[in-house]
Amino acid sequence: MTTMQETPISPELLEILRCPVAVQSDQFGEDPGRLELIHNCWLVCADTNMKYPIRDGIPVMLIEEGERWKDTPVDQLPVPPPAA
């Protein structure tokens, strides 16, 4: 018997969450900062390349946290994200 891995955040929450850096800028169009769920534990913003970890089911949407991982390639993000 196999079980599907549960998504750490609801699709509804993913739809409304936005990168705080992108939404403060006017250079990313009408719907800035959309996030993509990567590795089932990271939220990645294509606009800014900021990467936000999901720890214990909670998206850590702090700018400092996104900056910390900005230059890490998506395929090298640690799974699960390390503790703060």
Secondary structure, DSSP 8 states (H G I E B T S, - for coil): -------SS-HHHHHH---HHHHT-SSS-SSTT-EEEETTTEEEETTT--EEEEETTEE---HHHHHHHTTS-GGGS-SS----
